Amino acid sequence: MINPAPTTLKIIPTRVNFVLVPRFNMMTLTMLIEPMRIANYLAPQPLFEWDFISPDSGIISASNGLSVTCAALVHPGHPPPDMIFVCGSWGSEHYEDQRLFRWLRQQSRAGKQIVAIELGIYALAKAGLVADQKVTTHWSMMAGLAEAFPRLQVVEQLFTVDGTIMTCSGGTAGLDLMLHIVAKQQGEQLAAEVANQVMHHPRRPPESLQRYATGGKKDDVHPDVRAAMTLLEGRIEEPSPVPRVCRELGVSQRKLERLFRRDTGCTIVQYSKLLRLQYARVLLSSTRMSIREVSAACGFNSMSYFSLSFSETFGKKPSEYRQAWPDSETAPSWPGTVYSFIESERGKKPKPR
């Protein structure tokens, strides 16, 4: 008697809902989708299914102008999700939709895995799903999140995992997060093969830093320069004079100034000022702090000097920067970087005859 061939056990795919908030980041969304698509491509049976939803069903535009057609949060005929990714970017810190918050609370009570992507963390915080726990978001917006929700432990790393809640900083961190999820669900072998397909090596653990060289020209920034950057970032409210920084690091001021200019293109004083102004812009656009409060929180003793410096750096008065990306503008801009500073300084130099 011939034994029948063994039947393949039917795999129930993990169902993923992507909740898209207007002006979400398309690059991050792609980084989240592609590992699932490739896992389906490599596996004998599909492992993931996904769709796109929004409180306002229809076409939702990303920050780059591309758009995605979304179903409603509750769409009859579709099975319930196993995982929910809330994708938010520009302006999501001001996004208020009680329909979404109620739905997220319902999904949380049902034990669903909920993942906040970039500024999608604001939706989870406003829905009351995170408190007194470690979370992350894009490094440029960490200051505003920490100010708005002081109980949260806002950390600069690629992603965090805390029970049924995950948070992700966005960008290529989405790829590392999805490889982590694939490994947990299907094993390290499949995660490694997906990583090979997209040529992503090495796979980064969740606690990896978002930035390797803050404001540096390259990754191999001198350790003394990196240490000085870290020190300056930790003292936004009370910036340290350069001699004190040098004493604490045990390096001569002449050496540190030379290394700093070599690795960043600007001086320590200039870098510190740009750092504090960037911090101020985030507070202005994402909190209700007064301009005077923001000025003090960023280490400016003079309100008039703060306003002048801010206007020269960003081309707008502090009062005009309550929206990081005004509705009247077709695309966002982020002036005030080290690069833009160097370029502006270069433009001031007289051209050789």
C-alpha positions as CSV (number, residue, x, y, z in Angstrom):
1,M,0.0,0.0,0.0
2,I,1.4,3.4,-1.0
3,N,1.3,6.0,1.8
4,P,-0.2,9.3,0.7
5,A,2.2,12.3,0.4
6,P,2.2,14.4,3.6
7,T,0.0,17.5,3.3
8,T,1.6,20.9,3.9
9,L,0.2,22.6,7.0
10,K,-1.7,25.7,6.1
11,I,-0.1,28.8,7.5
12,I,-2.4,31.7,8.6
13,P,-0.6,34.9,7.5
14,T,0.0,37.7,10.0
15,R,-2.5,40.4,9.1
16,V,-1.0,44.0,9.3
17,N,-2.9,47.2,9.2
18,F,-1.0,50.4,8.3
19,V,-2.8,53.4,9.7
20,L,-1.7,56.4,7.6
21,V,-1.7,59.9,9.0
22,P,-1.6,62.7,6.3
23,R,2.0,63.6,5.4
24,F,3.3,60.2,6.6
25,N,6.8,59.3,5.4
26,M,6.7,57.1,2.3
27,M,10.3,55.9,2.6
28,T,9.6,54.5,6.1
29,L,6.4,52.8,4.9
30,T,8.3,51.2,2.1
31,M,11.0,49.9,4.6
32,L,8.2,48.3,6.6
33,I,6.4,46.7,3.6
34,E,9.4,45.3,1.6
35,P,10.7,42.8,4.2
36,M,7.2,41.3,4.4
37,R,6.9,41.1,0.6
38,I,10.3,39.4,0.4
39,A,9.5,37.0,3.2
40,N,6.4,36.0,1.2
41,Y,8.6,35.6,-1.8
42,L,11.0,33.3,0.0
43,A,8.6,31.2,2.1
44,P,6.6,28.2,0.7
45,Q,3.4,30.0,1.7
46,P,2.5,33.7,2.3
47,L,3.4,34.8,5.8
48,F,2.1,38.3,5.8
49,E,-0.9,40.3,4.5
50,W,-1.4,44.0,4.8
51,D,-3.6,46.9,3.9
52,F,-3.9,50.6,4.5
53,I,-6.5,52.3,6.6
54,S,-7.3,55.8,8.0
55,P,-10.0,57.6,9.9
56,D,-10.6,59.5,6.7
57,S,-10.9,56.7,4.2
58,G,-9.8,57.6,0.7
59,I,-6.5,59.0,-0.7
60,I,-3.9,59.9,1.9
61,S,-0.9,61.9,0.7
62,A,2.6,61.3,2.0
63,S,5.2,64.0,2.6
64,N,6.8,63.4,-0.8
65,G,3.5,64.0,-2.7
66,L,2.8,60.3,-3.4
67,S,-0.5,59.0,-2.2
68,V,-2.1,55.7,-0.9
69,T,-5.7,54.7,-1.1
70,C,-6.9,53.8,2.4
71,A,-10.0,51.9,3.7
72,A,-11.8,53.0,6.8
73,L,-10.6,51.9,10.3
74,V,-13.4,49.4,10.4
75,H,-14.0,47.8,7.0
76,P,-16.5,44.9,6.8
77,G,-15.3,41.8,5.1
78,H,-11.7,42.2,6.2
79,P,-10.3,40.0,9.0
80,P,-9.2,41.8,12.1
81,P,-5.5,42.7,12.3
82,D,-2.8,41.0,14.3
83,M,-0.5,44.0,14.1
84,I,-1.2,47.7,13.7
85,F,1.4,50.3,12.5
86,V,0.5,53.9,13.1
87,C,2.6,55.9,10.6
88,G,2.9,59.6,11.2
89,S,5.4,62.2,10.3
90,W,5.1,66.0,9.6
91,G,2.4,67.6,11.7
92,S,1.3,64.3,13.5
93,E,2.1,65.9,16.9
94,H,-1.0,68.1,16.3
95,Y,-3.2,65.3,14.8
96,E,-6.4,65.0,16.8
97,D,-8.9,62.4,15.8
98,Q,-10.9,60.7,18.6
99,R,-12.1,58.0,16.2
100,L,-8.5,56.8,15.8
101,F,-7.8,57.1,19.5
102,R,-10.9,55.1,20.5
103,W,-10.1,52.4,17.8
104,L,-6.5,52.1,19.1
105,R,-7.8,51.6,22.6
106,Q,-10.1,48.9,21.4
107,Q,-7.3,47.1,19.6
108,S,-5.1,47.3,22.6
109,R,-7.7,45.8,24.9
110,A,-8.0,43.0,22.3
111,G,-4.2,42.3,22.8
112,K,-3.1,43.5,19.4
113,Q,0.5,44.4,18.7
114,I,0.6,48.2,18.1
115,V,3.6,49.9,16.6
116,A,4.2,53.7,16.5
117,I,6.3,54.9,13.6
118,E,8.1,58.2,13.8
119,L,5.5,60.7,15.1
120,G,2.8,58.0,15.3
121,I,3.9,57.8,18.9
122,Y,1.7,60.9,19.6
123,A,-1.4,59.0,18.6
124,L,-0.5,56.3,21.1
125,A,0.3,58.8,23.8
126,K,-3.0,60.7,23.3
127,A,-4.9,57.5,23.3
128,G,-3.4,56.7,26.7
129,L,-1.6,53.5,25.5
130,V,1.9,54.6,26.6
131,A,3.1,56.1,29.9
132,D,6.2,55.6,32.1
133,Q,7.9,53.5,29.5
134,K,10.8,53.7,27.0
135,V,9.8,55.0,23.6
136,T,11.5,56.5,20.6
137,T,10.8,58.7,17.7
138,H,12.9,60.5,15.0
139,W,15.9,62.2,16.7
140,S,14.9,65.6,15.4
141,M,11.6,65.5,17.2
142,M,12.6,63.9,20.5
143,A,12.7,67.2,22.4
144,G,9.1,68.0,21.6
145,L,7.8,64.6,22.5
146,A,9.7,64.7,25.8
147,E,8.2,68.1,26.6
148,A,4.7,67.1,25.7
149,F,4.7,63.8,27.6
150,P,7.3,64.2,30.4
151,R,6.4,60.7,31.9
152,L,7.7,59.0,28.8
153,Q,11.3,57.8,28.7
154,V,12.2,59.2,25.3
155,V,15.4,57.5,24.1
156,E,17.5,57.9,20.9
157,Q,17.6,54.4,19.5
158,L,16.3,52.6,16.3
159,F,13.2,51.0,17.9
160,T,11.9,49.8,21.2
161,V,9.9,46.8,22.3
162,D,7.7,46.8,25.4
163,G,5.1,44.0,25.5
164,T,2.5,44.7,22.9
165,I,3.8,48.2,22.2
166,M,6.7,48.9,19.8
167,T,8.0,52.3,18.7
168,C,10.3,53.0,15.7
169,S,12.3,56.1,14.8
170,G,11.5,55.8,11.1
171,G,13.7,55.7,7.9
172,T,15.9,52.7,7.6
173,A,15.1,51.8,11.2
174,G,11.9,50.4,9.8
175,L,13.9,47.7,8.0
176,D,15.7,46.7,11.1
177,L,12.4,46.6,13.0
178,M,10.7,44.3,10.4
179,L,13.7,42.0,10.3
180,H,13.4,41.7,14.1
181,I,9.7,40.9,13.7
182,V,10.4,38.3,11.0
183,A,13.1,36.7,13.2
184,K,10.7,36.5,16.2
185,Q,7.8,35.0,14.1
186,Q,9.6,32.8,11.6
187,G,13.2,32.4,12.9
188,E,16.6,33.8,12.3
189,Q,17.2,31.9,9.1
190,L,14.4,33.6,7.2
191,A,15.3,37.0,8.6
192,A,18.9,36.5,7.4
193,E,17.8,35.6,4.0
194,V,15.5,38.6,3.8
195,A,18.4,40.8,4.8
196,N,20.5,39.2,2.1
197,Q,17.9,40.0,-0.5
198,V,17.9,43.7,0.4
199,M,21.7,43.7,1.1
200,H,21.2,45.1,4.5
201,H,24.2,44.2,6.7
202,P,24.7,44.1,9.6
203,R,21.3,43.9,11.1
204,R,21.1,46.5,13.8
205,P,19.7,45.7,17.3
206,P,17.0,48.0,18.7
207,E,19.3,49.9,21.0
208,S,21.6,51.1,18.1
209,L,21.9,54.9,17.9
210,Q,20.0,56.7,15.2
211,R,23.0,59.0,14.5
212,Y,26.6,57.9,14.5
213,A,28.1,61.3,13.9
214,T,25.8,64.2,14.9
215,G,26.5,66.9,12.5
216,G,29.7,65.3,11.4
217,K,30.9,65.0,7.8
218,K,31.6,61.3,8.1
219,D,31.2,58.4,10.5
220,D,34.7,58.3,11.8
221,V,34.4,61.5,13.8
222,H,37.3,61.9,16.3
223,P,36.3,60.6,19.7
224,D,37.0,64.0,21.3
225,V,34.7,65.7,18.9
226,R,32.0,63.1,19.4
227,A,32.4,63.5,23.2
228,A,32.1,67.3,22.9
229,M,28.9,66.9,20.8
230,T,27.3,64.6,23.4
231,L,28.2,67.0,26.2
232,L,26.7,70.0,24.3
233,E,23.5,68.1,23.5
234,G,23.1,67.3,27.2
235,R,23.4,71.0,28.2
236,I,21.0,72.8,26.0
237,E,19.5,74.9,28.8
238,E,22.9,75.8,30.2
239,P,25.5,75.7,27.5
240,S,29.1,75.3,28.7
241,P,31.9,77.7,27.6
242,V,34.5,76.1,25.3
243,P,37.3,76.2,28.0
244,R,35.1,74.2,30.4
245,V,34.3,71.6,27.7
246,C,38.0,71.2,27.0
247,R,38.8,70.8,30.7
248,E,36.1,68.2,31.2
249,L,37.3,66.2,28.2
250,G,41.0,66.6,29.1
251,V,42.0,68.1,25.7
252,S,43.5,71.4,24.8
253,Q,41.2,74.0,23.3
254,R,43.4,74.5,20.3
255,K,43.4,70.8,19.5
256,L,39.6,70.4,20.0
257,E,38.8,73.5,17.9
258,R,41.0,72.1,15.1
259,L,39.5,68.7,15.2
260,F,35.9,70.1,15.5
261,R,36.4,72.3,12.4
262,R,38.0,69.4,10.5
263,D,35.1,66.9,11.3
264,T,32.1,69.3,11.1
265,G,33.2,72.3,9.1
266,C,32.3,74.8,11.9
267,T,33.6,75.9,15.3
268,I,32.3,74.5,18.6
269,V,30.6,77.8,19.4
270,Q,28.8,77.8,16.1
271,Y,27.8,74.2,16.4
272,S,26.4,74.8,19.9
273,K,24.4,77.7,18.7
274,L,22.9,75.8,15.8
275,L,22.1,72.9,18.1
276,R,20.2,75.1,20.5
277,L,18.3,76.8,17.6
278,Q,17.3,73.5,16.1
279,Y,16.0,72.5,19.6
280,A,14.1,75.8,19.8
281,R,12.4,75.2,16.5
282,V,11.2,71.8,17.6
283,L,9.8,73.2,20.8
284,L,8.1,76.1,18.9
285,S,6.4,73.8,16.4
286,S,5.4,70.9,18.7
287,T,4.6,72.5,22.1
288,R,2.6,75.4,23.5
289,M,5.6,77.0,25.3
290,S,5.8,80.7,24.9
291,I,8.7,82.2,22.9
292,R,10.3,83.5,26.1
293,E,10.1,80.0,27.6
294,V,11.6,78.4,24.5
295,S,14.4,81.0,24.5
296,A,15.2,80.2,28.2
297,A,14.9,76.4,27.6
298,C,17.5,76.7,24.8
299,G,20.1,78.6,26.8
300,F,19.6,82.1,25.5
301,N,19.8,84.8,28.2
302,S,18.6,87.6,25.8
303,M,15.2,87.3,24.2
304,S,16.2,89.8,21.5
305,Y,19.4,87.9,20.7
306,F,17.4,84.7,20.4
307,S,14.9,86.2,18.0
308,L,17.7,87.7,15.9
309,S,19.7,84.5,15.8
310,F,16.6,82.4,15.0
311,S,15.5,84.8,12.1
312,E,19.0,84.8,10.6
313,T,19.2,81.0,10.7
314,F,15.8,80.0,9.6
315,G,14.6,83.0,7.6
316,K,11.5,83.4,9.9
317,K,10.7,84.9,13.2
318,P,10.1,82.5,16.1
319,S,6.4,83.6,16.1
320,E,6.2,82.4,12.5
321,Y,7.5,78.9,13.2
322,R,4.5,77.5,15.1
323,Q,4.0,75.1,12.2
324,A,7.1,73.1,11.0
325,W,5.4,72.6,7.7
326,P,2.8,75.3,7.0
327,D,-0.3,74.3,5.0
328,S,0.5,77.1,2.6
329,E,3.8,75.5,1.6
330,T,4.0,72.5,-0.9
331,A,7.0,70.9,0.7
332,P,8.8,71.1,4.1
333,S,12.3,72.5,4.6
334,W,14.8,72.2,7.4
335,P,17.4,75.0,7.2
336,G,19.8,75.7,10.0
337,T,21.8,72.6,9.6
338,V,25.6,72.5,9.7
339,Y,25.6,72.1,5.9
340,S,23.4,75.2,5.3
341,F,25.6,77.2,7.7
342,I,28.8,76.3,5.8
343,E,27.1,77.1,2.5
344,S,25.9,80.5,3.8
345,E,29.4,81.2,5.1
346,R,30.9,80.2,1.8
347,G,28.5,82.6,0.0
348,K,29.7,85.5,2.1
349,K,33.3,85.1,1.1
350,P,34.5,87.3,-1.8
351,K,35.0,85.4,-5.0
352,P,38.5,85.4,-6.4
353,R,39.0,87.7,-9.3
